[in-house]
Amino acid sequence: MPEDGRANRISQFLKAELKRRNVTSAELARRLNELGGQESKASVANKLSRGQFSAIFFIDTLRAIGISKVDLDNI
């Protein structure tokens, strides 16, 4: 199935929000683990660099960095 750009836009959105809040992979892993996840700095870094992650990871990351609402027009 050809890439339609949606996955890339979602990945770029998440990376931009992390950068805007100065949240590193290590810090994100710590916050996700506080929410009940089991992430390491390496697993978070790999998911972000590949740009492929589950919807659960996406939503948990948004919660971990304090985003409760997303305007889908921005993605």
VENPERA-V821862 format. One record per pair of residues at least 6 apart in sequence whose C-alpha atoms are under 7 Angstrom apart, sorted by sequence separation. I is the first residue (numbers start at 1). GAP is how many residues later the second one is. If there is no record, write none. Layout:
<<I,GAP> <I,GAP>>
//
This chain:
<<33,6> <47,6> <62,6> <32,7> <29,10> <29,11> <29,12> <26,15> <29,15> <25,16> <25,19> <25,20> <32,28> <32,29> <32,32> <31,33> <11,40> <8,43> <13,62> <10,65> <9,66>>
//
